[in-house]
Amino acid sequence: QLRLVESGGALVQAGGSLRLSCAASGRTFSRYFMGWFRQAAGKEREFVAAINWSGPSTYYADSVKGRFTISRDNTKNTVYLQMNSLKPEDTAVYYCAAHLYYNTLYGDPGSYDTWGQGTQVTVSS
């Protein structure tokens, strides 16, 4: 069973940058399709970005395309979310999630098997 732990959330001013990390335990991390989601207060959890097991294929929500970059280092069992040009509307709890092998429904939170506990990102205006 994979275990996920997010870190890197913080309070940042609009226009600033943050890098979130999601550390995974387990020797089969490289087999997992990884996603980042976020949930703002009073709203549903929404897809942010996803990456396949080897890294060359990445997927983004339109709201973050061009500002956020997802990457992974399978030697460190870690997936990252680099967030640039942050906006107040990016404020949310950010979660990483894992799905074994390929996930054709990568934008659907219900398609992921394992979730982290989340990390808070707050962007002030």
N, C-alpha and C positions, 0 to 999 in steps of 0.2 A: 504494500500500500504506500503510495506516495504521500508525503507530508509537505505542505507549502507554507512558507513564512515570508510575508512581505515586510519591507522596510523602506525608509527614505522619504516618507511623507513629512510635510512640514507646512508652515505658514510662509507664503512668499507673495511678493507684490506682483501686480499685473505686469506682464512683459518679461517676467523672470523665468528661470528654468529650474527643473528638478529632475533627478534620476531615481526612479523606483527600482528596487531589486526584489526578486522573488527567489528565495533559496529553497531548493527541493532536496528532500532526503530520499534515498533509494538509488539502487544501482542501475535502474532502467530509465532514468530521466530522458535519455536521448530518444526513447521510443514515443515520448509524449508530445502531442500537439498542445501548445500553450496559448492561453488567452489572457488579456487584461480586460476587466470590466470596471465600471464605476457606478456608484449609487449615491445620488444627492438626496438630501433630506426631503422626505415626502414624495420621492419619485421612484420609479422602477429601476432595477438594475439594467444598465445599458452596455452594449459592446463598445470597446475602445480599439483594441488591436489584437492580432493573433499571429502566430508564427508556427510553421511546421517543424518537424523534428530536426531537420538538418539545417534550417535557417534561411535558405534562399527564397522561400515563399513567405511573404508577409501580407497582412490584410488590415485595413484601417476603416474606422467609421469616417464618414465624410466630415464630421465636425472636428476631427483632429488631424486629418490628412495634411501633410506638409509641415505640421508642427511637432508631432510625436513620432518617435521611432522605436519600434520593438526590435530587440535582438536577444540572442541567447549564447551562452558559453557552456557547452555540454561537458567540458572538462571541469567546470566549477559547479555544475548542476544549478545554474542560475539563469533566469530570464530577466531582462531589463526593459524598462520603459523610460526613454529619454523624452522629457516634456519641455518644449521650448515655447516662447511667446505665450505664456500662460495667461488665461483670461479668468475673470471672476466666475464665469459659468463652468469652468473646469473644476470648481470646488465640489468635492465628493469624497467618499471612502472608495479607495481603489483596491480591487481584489484581483489576484491572479488565480487562474484555473487551469486544470489539466484534463486532457482527454487522450486515452491510449490510442496510438496510431493516428490516422488522418481523421479530421473532423470536417465533414462537408457542411455541417450546420454550425460553423464556428461563431456565428453571431448570436446564437441562441444559448442563453445561460443554462438552460435545461439539458443541453447536450454534453456538458462537462461533468466528469466523474468526481473530481477533487477540487476543493477550494481552500484558499488561505483565509486568515482571519481579517485581513484588510488593513490598510494604512490610510490615515486621513491626510488629504491635501486640501489646503485652504488658500485661495488666491484673493488677496485684498485689492480693492480698486484704488 
